[in-house]
Amino acid sequence: MTTPLLSLTWTDHVTGRQGFLVVDRLVRGVASGGLRMRPGCTLDEVAGLARGMTMKEALHYDPAARYVPLGGAKGGIDCDPRAPEAYPLLVRYLRAVRPYVESFWTTGEDLGLSQDLVDRAAAEAGLVSSIQAVYPLLDDEAAARRRLADAFAVEVDGIGLDELAGGCGVAESVLAALDAASVPYAGTRVAVQGLGTMGGATARFLTRAGLTVVAVADIKGTVYHPAGLDVEALLAARDAHGTVDRSALRPADRELPGDAWLSLDVEVLVPAAVSYAIDTGNQERIRARWIVEAANMPVLPAAEALLAARGVTVLPDVVVNSGTNAWWWWTLFGDIGADADEAFTHIRRSMRGLVEQLLARAEADGTSPRAAAHALVADRLPVIAERFGRYR
Ligand SMILES: NC(=O)c1ccc[n+]([C@@H]2O[C@H](COP(=O)([O-])OP(=O)(O)OC[C@H]3O[C@@H](n4cnc5c(N)ncnc54)[C@H](O)[C@@H]3O)[C@@H](O)[C@H]2O)c1
């Protein structure tokens, strides 16, 4: 792993809690990457996530598109997002890193934080926007900002388009993998860890594609029905942190322990919550054929090697969950308009193309899909550097 351009640790003067910012690299003077809040968040974790953002930006490079890549970055705050001190801490963190957000770090929601909350805290911290650093790169800033604001106002069946874009890409990755293996959608069972932004949207798109979501886990535990859950009812019963109100469960839905989602009899597992969820200790309980990483870094490398040895394919985060970031930029730079159908079509086409490329490369090189993703990035980064210079 290359050394990041910038890596900082901030200590809050009120609570003593820490926050982190890692800028892996700048491209055109800007780096993109969300901000997460979770108890136990570390600088190492944020550095890994920042590197992943560089890769996501590179993977979506299309020389013919209006959006061309930025660098990768990530922020993290070590705090429970449901704690009373969480919001004031978020505001103080954003005040502390304000010069970076103003000049080169574009950020947004990630684990533990919603975009609404990031926007509110950013305004309170004196920022114009959490993505203002990219504005100088836009041809028509006013039109671009209007387009993105309009896109954020689009809702599809009660969920904002911004909260659906990423899950649309995750679901399309699942479908592309099933198609490559000639496995029909109907009868394919799925368990999802996390029913927040990513997990919730993924569960919706997979259900609508004809798969059966038999289990979802949130912070309170796993909800399970072998014949399939009523995903829309669960989505409607979430609080702002993605916790499902258990009174919405049907009588036949069962409540299982938090880690039960992992070992159920399903074809597809979608970890869509925390990093490091699958380790060498629990990987042996997995019965699925595919693990599709909606979350960032949910499978530890040593666990992935053991899973690969017994024929379980892990589709890597840098590809699978890259739809959200790309959707922001496609919309802002004007590759797509503020329209759900246009967004979903573009996301599906791009994600399917990427997953097909990834699987073909893995097959040709005899490697894992993750190694193939890294190989694709290694091919692309010099092309991007050639066009834009390393730090211009
Ligand atoms: N939101 C985005 O735009 C985005 C984009 C790409 C990747 N990601 C990644 O996806 C993952 C989820 O992000 P999100 O924004 O959907 O988060 P979120 O805060 O919206 O939702 C998190 C969900 O995970 C559940 N959860 C938290 N801890 C858990 C635990 N220990 N066990 C079981 N469930 C748990 C919560 O109850 C909630 O349902 C993160 O790894 C994040 O980095 C998010």
The ligand as a Gaussian input file, in Angstrom:
#p B3LYP/6-31G(d) Opt

LIG

0 1
 N      -23.789000       5.338000       2.554000
 C      -22.992000       5.332000       1.521000
 O      -23.098000       6.205000       0.685000
 C      -21.984000       4.251000       1.345000
 C      -21.349000       4.128000       0.101000
 C      -20.428000       3.105000      -0.093000
 C      -20.145000       2.238000       0.949000
 N      -20.763000       2.392000       2.164000
 C      -20.437000       1.423000       3.209000
 O      -21.576000       0.644000       3.493000
 C      -21.582000       0.295000       4.888000
 C      -22.886000       0.742000       5.503000
 O      -23.015000       2.138000       5.348000
 P      -24.442000       2.845000       5.445000
 O      -24.237000       4.261000       5.031000
 O      -25.466000       2.010000       4.788000
 O      -24.660000       2.818000       7.025000
 P      -25.968000       3.207000       7.843000
 O      -25.478000       3.883000       9.061000
 O      -26.970000       3.879000       6.971000
 O      -26.577000       1.770000       8.235000
 C      -25.832000       0.838000       8.957000
 C      -26.693000      -0.388000       9.217000
 O      -25.867000      -1.389000       9.795000
 C      -26.427000      -1.805000      11.033000
 N      -25.337000      -2.160000      11.933000
 C      -24.426000      -1.346000      12.498000
 N      -23.576000      -2.060000      13.255000
 C      -23.963000      -3.347000      13.151000
 C      -23.499000      -4.562000      13.687000
 N      -22.437000      -4.595000      14.494000
 N      -24.151000      -5.711000      13.358000
 C      -25.218000      -5.688000      12.544000
 N      -25.703000      -4.574000      11.999000
 C      -25.076000      -3.414000      12.293000
 C      -27.250000      -0.629000      11.523000
 O      -28.246000      -1.051000      12.454000
 C      -27.845000      -0.155000      10.193000
 O      -28.942000      -0.962000       9.830000
 C      -20.339000       0.948000       5.489000
 O      -19.289000       0.018000       5.484000
 C      -20.041000       2.061000       4.530000
 O      -18.673000       2.412000       4.534000
 C      -21.689000       3.373000       2.367000

